[in-house]
Amino acid sequence: MNRTTRDPRRPERQAGFTLVELLVVMVILGLLASLVLPNFFGQAEKARLKTTKVQISTLSSALDAFALDVGRYPNGGEGLDALVHQPGGLEQWDGPYLKRDVPKDAWGNPYEYKAPQAKTDYQILSAGPDQKMGSADDISNND
């Protein structure tokens, strides 16, 4: 008998998985996901916090370079944009002090810059994970 003809005495067997086998696999995948996903999301939040702190540190370094060249930190009107675009009337400006535009924090919000009242007390703030400025999870260069 060749392979293309079927023996009529044997029932044809269909390949595939039974419903029970599929349910067992689904349960196993669900259990694995319930163990792995919470750890993954916790790591993602830690990465956002770390990224924001690194960006604030980079902005602080750029502000210090600006102050060395110009003799002062940007005022409130100039803001962090003075690190990328030369403010009018500053001939000593030797920027840009950042390779790209001023970044946003890890949650997509702009950094808040508080110009110094004294010579060196500027502040760079991120609203943090809750994205509400003035709450306990704010991140700043003074942390």
N, C-alpha and C positions, 0 to 999 in steps of 0.2 A: 504494500500500500504506500503510495507516495504521500508526501507531506501536505499537499493541497487538498486531498480528499479527506473527508471526515468519516469516522466510524459511526454509523447511526445508532449503535448500541450504547455509546458513551455520551452522557449529556455534555453539552458545551459549557465550559467553565469560564466565567468572566473574571478578568483581572481587576483588582481594585481593593480598597480598604473597606472594612465593615464600619458601620456607624459607631460601634463600641470603640474600635481602634481610633477613629477620628476624635471621639470625645475624650479618650485618655490622653491623646497628644495635646488637645486643647487645654485640658486641665493642667498638664505639666507646663506648657508654655505660660499659662496664667500665673502659676506659682513662681516660675522663674522671673517673670516680669514684675511681680509684686515684691520680690526681693531686690532686684537690680535697679529699677527705676527710681525709688526714693533716694538711693545713694547717688545716682547720676544727677538728679536735680539739685541735691545739696552741693555737689561739686561745682555745678554750673554757677550757683550763687556765690560760692567762694571765689571762683574765677572772676566774676564781675567785680566783686569788692577789690580784689588784688589789682585788676586792670585799672580801676578808678584811682587807686592809691598811686600806681605807677604814673598814670597820666598827670595827676596833681604834682607829683615830684618833678616830672619833666617840665610842666608849666612853671614851677617855682624856679628851676634852673634857668629857664628862658627869661623869666622876670629879672633874675639876678644879673644875667648878661646884659639885658636892656638897661638896668640901673647903672652898671659899670660904664657903659658907653654914654648914656645920656646924663647921668648924674642924679637921676630920680627914677621912681617907679611910675608906671602909667597912672594917670589920674582916673577918676570915675568915668569921665566922658570918653576917654580913650579906651579904657578897658583892656581885655586880653587881645582885642583886635590889633593893638599897637605892637604886638609881637610878630605880626605877619605883614601889616601895612603901615608904612611910615606916616606918623601923625604930622600935620602941618607945623612948620616952624621948628622942627627938631633936626638940625643939621648934623648932629653927632650920631644920629640913629644909624646903626650899621647892620640892620637886619636883612632879611627876615630871620627871626630867632627860632622859628619852627619850620620844619621842612614842608608842612602842609598847613591847611587852615586849622584854626583852633578846634581841637576835637570835642565831641560831646562825651558825657560820661557813659558808662556801660549800659545805662537804661535809656539812652538816647536823648538826654536832657542837656542843655548848655550849662557850663560851669558858671557859678556866680563869683564875680571878682569884687572884693571890697578894697578900694584904694586905701593906701596907708594914711593915717592921720599924723603919725610921727614918721620917722625916716624909714623904718623897716617893718612895720606891723601890718602889711597887706594880708589878705585872707582869700583863699580859693576854696569854694564850697561846692559840694555835690549834694543833692537832696537824698541820695542813697536809695535803697531798695523800695521804700514806700513812696518815693518821688514827691515828698512833701517837705519843703524847706522849713527848718526850725524844729524838726522832730529828733528823737533820740538817735536815729540811725544815720544822721547826716555825716558826711566825710569831709574833712578839711586838711589843709597843710599843717595845722597845729595839732593833729592827732598823734 
